[in-house]
Amino acid sequence: MKVVLLNALPLNAFPFSSFNLKVQNIAIDELKALITGKTIVNFVRHPATVSLLSGIIGVDLTPTPGIYTDAS
């Protein structure tokens, strides 16, 4: 399993005719537990946001200019 960090995107940004997207609010401690031992894929571009996320979750992230596609 992997955890994908994405920018806020409009639903029409996804090139699929149909898809399921699960969104859930969780506490920071729950997020840290969720990512433990998982591969983290970052697609957040804004450097300040990436820096903030890195500090909150304790993982060294770098801004990513690419667009996410699921190549699992």
N, C-alpha and C positions, 0 to 999 in steps of 0.2 A: 504494500500500500504506500502511496505517496501523498504528501500534502502539497497542494498547489496554491501559492499566494498570487492573487490577481488584483489588478486595478479594478475600480468600479467600472463596469461596462454595461451598455444598453443590451437588452436581450437580442437585438438584431445584429450584434457583433458576432454571434455564434452562427457559423455557416451550416446549420443542420435544419432539416424540416421539422424535426421534433427531438426533444431531449428532456431529461430530468435534471433539475438542479436543486440540491438541498442546501438551504441556508439556515444557519442556527446561531443564535447568540450564545457565547460561552465565556466564562471567566478566564482571566489570564492563566491561572493555575491549571485549569482544564485544558487550555491550549497547549501549555508546556507538556502536560502529560500525553496529549494527543500526538505531538510531534516526536516524542522520545522514541528513538530507534527507527524513525521513518525517514525516507528520502524527502527533502524539501526542495521544491522547484519554485523559484521566485520569478515572477513576471511583473513586478512592480518597478516602474521606471523612475519615479521621482526620488532623487537622492535623499532628501530629508525624511521622507516616509520610510524608505528602506532603512535608514539609520535608526529611526524610532522603533521600527519592527525588530531590528537586530537587538537593540537594547532590551526591549520588552521580553522577547522569547529566548534571548541568550544564545543566538546563532548568528554567525558572521554571514551576512547577506550582502550582495552587491546589486546595484540597479541593473535591470535587464531591458534592453531596448526592443527585444523581439516580441512576437505575438504568440500566445500560447496555442498549441495544437496538441491534442492527446495522441502521442505516438507510442502508447504502451504496448 
